[in-house]
Amino acid sequence: MKADKINKQYWANIESKEILSGQYFPEELIKLLAKGSYVLDVGCGDGKVSEYLYKNKYLVTGIDIKVNALEENRKRNSDITYIKADITEKLSFADSFFDAVVIPYVFVSIIDSKMAKKAAEELIRVLKNGGILWICEATYSKDYEERYKTGKEMTGLNNVAISVFKDGKNKGKVKRFIRHYSNKELDTLFQPLNKLSQKQVNLISPSSGMKVETIVSVYGKV
Ligand SMILES: C[S@@+](CC[C@H](N)C(=O)[O-])C[C@H]1O[C@@H](n2cnc3c(N)ncnc32)[C@H](O)[C@@H]1O
C-alpha cells in the first residue's frame, strides 16, 4: 500500500530527535522474564527502550529501518546489538532465537493489513516456545475522529489518521499515516499466541498534546 511507502520514507527522513520515543516502557515484561534473556526490541528508534532493557540486564538486539538512529545508538552503547531491518520483510534471525520480543508503537505505522499479518508472523517465528511477546500500540481515540474520515477516504480502512505537513514546500501534503489497532485486531494478529494480559493506559503525546490511548498486551508462545 502507498501509505506504507510514505511511512517508511517519513521514518527514514526525520531527525532522530523527532522520534516520539520512550512513551511507555515494557515494565510488564520485566516482571516475567529472567535476567540474561535474549530480547528483540522492534522499531527501536533512538534506543530508549533498548537501553531500558539493557539496564534491566537483558541481552538486547534493537532493529529499525532508520539507519542514522542505529548509528547514533551504537556510539552510546556498544553492548547492545543494533541491526537495520524492516519487519514487513523476512528477518535474518533464526527461528525461535529470542526469549522475548518487544514492539512499542511500531504497528501504528504499518497500514496494510496483509503486511501487518506478515510482520506479526515473522516476529512470532523468531520467538522461542515459552517466550513472551510484549506490544504497546496507540488505539482508537475519539479525539482523532475527524482525521479518521480522511484516512478512510484515502485507504478504505477504519481508524487510520493522516498527519499533514503544516508548513514548508510540502504544506498540506500527507506527512504520514497512523493506524490505530483495536485490542481485537492485535489479538487476531498474534492469534497463535496465548494472551497473558491486556490493559489500556492513557498517555499524552509530547508533540501534539493529544491523548494517546494505548493498549499494552502480553502474549506467550506455547
Ligand atoms: C513511534 S517510533 C517508536 C520508537 C520506540 N519503539 C519507542 O517506543 O521508544 C516508531 C519506530 O518504528 C520504526 N519503524 C517503522 N516502521 C518500521 C518497520 N517496517 N520495520 C522496522 N522499524 C520500523 C521507526 O523508524 C521508528 O523508529
The ligand as an SDF file (V2000), in Angstrom:
LIG
                    3D

 27 29  0  0  0  0  0  0  0  0999 V2000
    6.9520    5.8820   17.1950 C   0  0  0  0  0  0  0  0  0  0  0  0
    8.6050    5.3150   16.9540 S   0  0  0  0  0  0  0  0  0  0  0  0
    8.7780    4.3250   18.4220 C   0  0  0  0  0  0  0  0  0  0  0  0
   10.2180    4.1880   18.8800 C   0  0  0  0  0  0  0  0  0  0  0  0
   10.4260    3.2170   20.0560 C   0  0  0  0  0  0  0  0  0  0  0  0
    9.8740    1.9140   19.7390 N   0  0  0  0  0  0  0  0  0  0  0  0
    9.8200    3.7290   21.3230 C   0  0  0  0  0  0  0  0  0  0  0  0
    8.6510    3.4610   21.5900 O   0  0  0  0  0  0  0  0  0  0  0  0
   10.5320    4.4130   22.0580 O   0  0  0  0  0  0  0  0  0  0  0  0
    8.4310    4.0600   15.6800 C   0  0  0  0  0  0  0  0  0  0  0  0
    9.7440    3.4250   15.2520 C   0  0  0  0  0  0  0  0  0  0  0  0
    9.4430    2.2900   14.4170 O   0  0  0  0  0  0  0  0  0  0  0  0
   10.3270    2.2960   13.3070 C   0  0  0  0  0  0  0  0  0  0  0  0
    9.6740    1.5770   12.1960 N   0  0  0  0  0  0  0  0  0  0  0  0
    8.6140    1.9820   11.4670 C   0  0  0  0  0  0  0  0  0  0  0  0
    8.3030    1.0540   10.5330 N   0  0  0  0  0  0  0  0  0  0  0  0
    9.1970    0.0360   10.6780 C   0  0  0  0  0  0  0  0  0  0  0  0
    9.4040   -1.2070   10.0120 C   0  0  0  0  0  0  0  0  0  0  0  0
    8.6430   -1.5650    8.9790 N   0  0  0  0  0  0  0  0  0  0  0  0
   10.4100   -2.0190   10.4240 N   0  0  0  0  0  0  0  0  0  0  0  0
   11.2160   -1.6320   11.4580 C   0  0  0  0  0  0  0  0  0  0  0  0
   11.0810   -0.4630   12.1390 N   0  0  0  0  0  0  0  0  0  0  0  0
   10.0880    0.3690   11.7510 C   0  0  0  0  0  0  0  0  0  0  0  0
   10.5580    3.7760   13.0300 C   0  0  0  0  0  0  0  0  0  0  0  0
   11.7200    4.0080   12.2620 O   0  0  0  0  0  0  0  0  0  0  0  0
   10.6410    4.3540   14.4440 C   0  0  0  0  0  0  0  0  0  0  0  0
   11.9430    4.3420   14.9490 O   0  0  0  0  0  0  0  0  0  0  0  0
  1  2  1  0
  2  3  1  0
  2 10  1  0
  3  4  1  0
  4  5  1  0
  5  6  1  0
  5  7  1  0
  7  8  2  0
  7  9  1  0
 10 11  1  0
 11 12  1  0
 11 26  1  0
 12 13  1  0
 13 14  1  0
 13 24  1  0
 14 15  1  0
 14 23  1  0
 15 16  2  0
 16 17  1  0
 17 18  1  0
 17 23  2  0
 18 19  1  0
 18 20  2  0
 20 21  1  0
 21 22  2  0
 22 23  1  0
 24 25  1  0
 24 26  1  0
 26 27  1  0
M  CHG  2   2   1   9  -1
M  END
$$$$
